[in-house]
């Protein structure tokens, strides 16, 4: 089952344009969901997004791994696809339930965003300046216990097209 992971991080500003969220003014969303050349749907910047901007929270129902593994079983030899975001060894966020636009942010081996944890919540933040119309992407950093065989890599294909593309969503094993 596909899951993303994150790093811990401190507080940053909200994902609305021009600091409007902090001032109480109505803010424009920084992104929109539409068809993606990478895979299925994607999330795209509606205007410039500065490096360090907190764009969106990854939302969904928090469920136990034990439940998620039964609800979304792996099928040997088949590509994987779920909207699960790993919180720890016991819990995941299931964006199939009460999820938001963040679930449509595609993986990228040359990301412009990253997932960060702040006080038990997961946010997507820009790690470089993002141009209007550019698709948002972060490295899902998926690791599996099994050996990284060609068959396993094929089950986790990457279509990001980045110059840095490793061809799989899987993180290389450390030697």
PELIN-V526374 format. One record per residue. N is the residue number from 1. PHI is phi in radians with two decimals (999 if undefined). NEAR is the number of other ideal C-beta (glycine too) atoms within 12 Angstrom. Layout:
N_PHI_NEAR + N_PHI_NEAR
//
This chain:
1_999_32 + 2_-1.38_36 + 3_-2.44_40 + 4_-1.85_40 + 5_-2.19_31 + 6_-2.49_31 + 7_-2.11_19 + 8_-1.41_18 + 9_-2.73_20 + 10_-1.43_14 + 11_-1.30_15 + 12_-2.47_23 + 13_-1.34_25 + 14_-1.24_24 + 15_-1.51_40 + 16_-2.11_25 + 17_-1.25_26 + 18_0.98_21 + 19_1.15_18 + 20_-1.11_17 + 21_-1.09_21 + 22_-1.21_15 + 23_-1.54_13 + 24_1.57_10 + 25_-1.29_12 + 26_-1.17_11 + 27_-1.95_19 + 28_-1.46_20 + 29_-1.18_24 + 30_-1.45_36 + 31_-2.60_37 + 32_-2.49_25 + 33_-1.74_24 + 34_-2.74_20 + 35_-1.04_15 + 36_-2.01_24 + 37_-1.27_17 + 38_-1.39_30 + 39_-2.98_25 + 40_0.95_19 + 41_-1.73_23 + 42_-2.54_31 + 43_-2.02_40 + 44_-2.19_32 + 45_-1.17_35 + 46_-1.62_26 + 47_-2.80_24 + 48_-1.14_21 + 49_-2.14_37 + 50_-1.33_24 + 51_-0.94_17 + 52_1.60_23 + 53_-1.27_34 + 54_-1.42_34 + 55_-1.57_44 + 56_-2.78_36 + 57_-1.51_31 + 58_-1.43_45 + 59_-1.91_24 + 60_2.84_29 + 61_-1.41_24 + 62_-1.43_26 + 63_-2.32_30 + 64_-1.27_20 + 65_-0.95_23 + 66_-1.03_14 + 67_-1.22_19 + 68_-1.09_31 + 69_-1.16_19 + 70_-1.43_12 + 71_-1.23_20 + 72_-2.26_25 + 73_-1.21_13 + 74_-1.28_23 + 75_-2.03_12 + 76_-0.91_12 + 77_1.43_11 + 78_-1.73_17 + 79_-1.06_22 + 80_-1.76_29 + 81_-2.90_27 + 82_-2.56_32 + 83_-1.99_36 + 84_-1.78_37 + 85_-2.19_43 + 86_-1.24_33 + 87_-1.72_28 + 88_-2.83_18 + 89_-1.16_11 + 90_-1.92_14 + 91_-2.19_23 + 92_-2.35_36 + 93_-1.66_38 + 94_-1.77_31 + 95_-1.34_33 + 96_-1.18_23 + 97_-2.04_21 + 98_1.07_17 + 99_-1.40_27 + 100_-2.23_28 + 101_-1.06_28 + 102_-1.02_37 + 103_-1.15_35 + 104_-1.60_29 + 105_-1.27_48 + 106_-1.39_40 + 107_-1.20_43 + 108_-2.51_37 + 109_-1.37_29 + 110_-2.16_23 + 111_-1.22_31 + 112_-1.94_35 + 113_-2.37_44 + 114_-2.55_35 + 115_-1.64_39 + 116_-2.27_32 + 117_-1.79_27 + 118_-2.44_22 + 119_0.91_12 + 120_1.43_16 + 121_-2.01_24 + 122_-1.95_42 + 123_-2.18_37 + 124_-1.82_48 + 125_-2.18_39 + 126_-1.31_35 + 127_-1.80_28 + 128_-2.72_23 + 129_-1.12_17 + 130_-2.08_34 + 131_-1.44_17 + 132_-0.98_18 + 133_1.52_18 + 134_-1.31_29 + 135_-1.33_38 + 136_-1.40_44 + 137_-2.72_42 + 138_-2.38_41 + 139_-1.36_34 + 140_-1.18_40 + 141_0.88_27 + 142_-1.40_35 + 143_-2.15_22 + 144_-2.20_27 + 145_-1.32_9 + 146_-1.15_16 + 147_-1.12_11 + 148_-1.44_24 + 149_-1.47_15 + 150_-0.97_13 + 151_-1.14_18 + 152_-1.14_26 + 153_-1.06_24 + 154_-1.17_19 + 155_-1.24_26 + 156_-2.13_33 + 157_-1.24_26 + 158_-1.96_32 + 159_-2.13_25 + 160_-1.14_31 + 161_1.35_19 + 162_-1.14_21 + 163_-1.04_9 + 164_-1.62_14 + 165_-1.00_20 + 166_-1.68_25 + 167_1.42_21 + 168_-2.60_32 + 169_-1.36_40 + 170_-1.30_33 + 171_-1.42_22 + 172_-1.03_17 + 173_-1.28_16 + 174_-1.30_6 + 175_-1.61_4
//
